[in-house]
Amino acid sequence: MNRLACWILSTCWLTVAGGTITSEREVLAQETATATPRDYATRLENVFAKVEERFYRDPFESPNYLGAKQEARTAVVGCRDPQQFSVIINQYLRALDASHTYYLTSEDWEYYHIAAIFESLPSIQELFQRQPLEYPSIGIIAQKCGQQWVVADVLPGGPAAASGVQIGDMLLKVNDQPYTPVAGWWSLVDQPATLTIQRGGQQQSLHVTARKVHPGDEMYAALTASMTIVERSGTKIGYAHFYSYAGRRYQEALEQAIQSGELRKADVLVLDLRYGLGGADANYLSLFNRDVPELLSIGRDGETSSSTLPWRKPVVMLINETSRSGKEVLAYGAKRHGLATLVGTRTAGAVLAGSPLVVDGEDLLWLAVRDIKVDGQRLEKIGVDPHLEVPMDPSTCQGVDVQREAALEEAVRLAQPKVVPPRPSP
């Protein structure tokens, strides 16, 4: 399923709308091939109805919509496989030419992450039989180009990082089975498995143990584990990678790290907005508003403390085509108001408001339900260009994140004192 430049990942703008298999969902994931055949023709009509009722604009305005419906009705005849049905639905949805609009099954990484964002909704709780919302993970973000899975990033502190997985690794097999992002890991939770990769033209075997995790907790742990000080040329660079921005706790972690944590002594910040999920609130940019007065409290003994939070030093934001939705809003606002320097490649241009709709108690239809304008401008299909363009192809990077390296170099440059040339003598 190729939704955007072959990336499996999704970001989202929010709109409310053990090795032993124990849960019904895990059983379903393992027994899909032998399950009772679904009535996919009826399910298809249910999806049509949801789209035509909830999509953010009249879908019949799309010139290819009626043709796409008819093609889907023809293709679904005889369909008995959930993944085949997913392909049929996503082909139909592409006629709408909109972000935040695609179909997900329990074999998709995004299925769990989007569900976790909206897990307070009764429909999502029912989808997971009111059991803990967890999925098996080794802590990587992968992209699929053609038929090949490639590691786009490795979550710090996760099993894959501990096993030596690197960006650019081609993911071939898990034990003796072809690699899959989710389905193949259910029966291997908490059990060492052999991950066969290809790196530099050579196959290697790594030992990795999947764990069951809550998607939001996994993204939060990755953020906090990424927060570090990188020293370059005498400059202390504070780095934080937001794999998700879908919730206030991610912003609070940044604020705490700046005020009293890992990043408080940094000379410059690099905020990595690539990969994972969006969901950021535009108000988060107030952290970098240098116009807020600084308030110092001074005691009798001379001890001072500040109750003013804004960061007044340089900021670099790292972006690429996986930076979507709320993350794009941050990048747009930071660029327009001079709050940060953007490094990387153009963002996705995926800025609509999505809502998850449960289909037949099993799958998720992620559907754009509202249009979004930022300062009166639509970013959908446009995106945000960086100040400094640095292309990167994970499949050829050989373990080196060239965009991150460029961002660190730019941070050093921005942190250098500005030299003011002397005035000429009169």
ABEGO torsion letter per residue (X at the ends): XBABGGBABBBBBBBBXXABBABAAAAAAAAAAABBBBBAAAAAAAAAAAAAAABABBAAABAAAAAAAAAAAAAABGBABAAAAAAAAAAAAAAAGBBGBBBBBAABAAAAAAAAAAAABAAAAAAAGGBBBBBBBAGBBBBBBEABBBBABBBBGBAAAAAGBBBGBBBABBEABBBBAAAAAAAABGBBBBBBBBBGGBBBBBBBBBBBBBAAAAAAAAAAAABBBBBBGGBBBBBBBBABABEAAAAAAAAAAAAABAAAABABBBBBABEEBBGBBAAAAAAABAABBBBBBBBAAGBBBBABABBABBBBBBBBAABBEAAAAAAAAAAAAGABBBBEBBBAGBBBBBBBBBBGGABBBBBBABBBBBGGBBABGAEBBBABBBBBBAAAAGGBBAAAAAAAAAAAAAABBBBBBBBBBX
